[in-house]
Amino acid sequence: MTKLFITGATGYIGGDSLATLVVNHPEISYSALVRSTEKAEQVKAHYPFVRIVVGDLDDSTLLERESAAADIVLHTADASDHVGAAKAIIAGLVAGHTKENPGYLLHTGGTGILTWEDTDKNEYGNKSEHVYNDWDGVDEFLNLPDHAFHRNVDQLVLQAGTQHADVLKTALVCPPTIYGKGRGPVSQRGRQVYTLAELTLRLKKGPIIGAGQSIWNHVHIHDLSDVYALLIDAAIAGRTDDGLWGPKAYYLTETGEHYWGQLAQATAEAATKLGYLPEAKAEAIDLESAKKYAGFEALSWGLNSRGRSQRAREILAWNPSRSSLVDELPDIVRGEWQRLQDAS
């Protein structure tokens, strides 16, 4: 029986991925890292067959033990930035597996790594023509500057996929802006677009950073979960296709892109049509003020992160088909309005 260990089952990405997996693979033995007994009960209520491991990402001994015992580790909980957790999971997988019985790591990065050029120039709101590609242009990913966002953890995964290729198969999944209602037991809400909608309702205008010309990719949460599911199918089948695992196995998971300024306007228009705002308008907002409201989410609205996700389509026959970001906006705004009402 295949054993799968997942971190982040109470989160947006991990929760939705787990919902997909338990339908596709009821035969898998699931273990989930959960930080508290309260959240453990929420997971158990939905999935009584999942073995709960109470602990956190700082417990390296626990992570090593669970990773060594698992055939597949799906790491989604603060995966892109927690160095200690990545090291512990890799160490456990390497220690617990052999060439005849390799372990698999599905690591979650993020396309924030592609924003380094803008942050180096301290430039926000302007369009970039630089479009990355995870297939023909994957070598560019392997040579990003060390100070790029998420790069330090990505390097750990890439190095492990090279140094321990005989016993450890790695895939680095890099989602962009994620939208759509999650199917997990706890968190069903994304971040960037949802915070944009929340701030639009609070300020009564769509917030635009700089000229509003920066561009970012996006993906529906259900389409993203399909990528994890397809990778797990490949792991169970023991597939070794060239480029499926290892140092070049970067998976951008985009289904399109948006201008942040246009999205701010569309969000204001959705809020107006729903009767939440008197006028559909979007205006520039000072970056420092936006940061006070929304932290890094506000910074991202002024940065470019552009790529093409060819690898999943070529190797996994990924065929994303969910509704577009614009089509989902009314539901996103409606949900944020309700959250504000509940909090007031």
ABEGO torsion letter per residue (X at the ends): XBBBBBBGAABAAAAAAAAAAAAABAABBBBBBBABAAAAAAAAAABAABBBBBEBAABAAAAAAAAAABABBBBABGAAABAAAAAAAAAAAAAABBAABBBBBBBBBBAAAAAAAAAAAGBBGBBBABBBBABAAAAAAAABBAABBGAAAAAAAAAAAAAAAAABBBBBBBBBBBBEBBABABBABBAAAAAAAAAAAAAGBBBBBEAGABBBBBBBAAAAAAAAAAAAAAAAAGBABBGABEAABBBBABAEBBBAAAAAAAAAAAAAAAGABABBBBBBBBAAAAAAAAEAAAAAAABBBBBBBAAAAAAAGBBBABBBAAAAAAAAAAAAAAAAAAAX
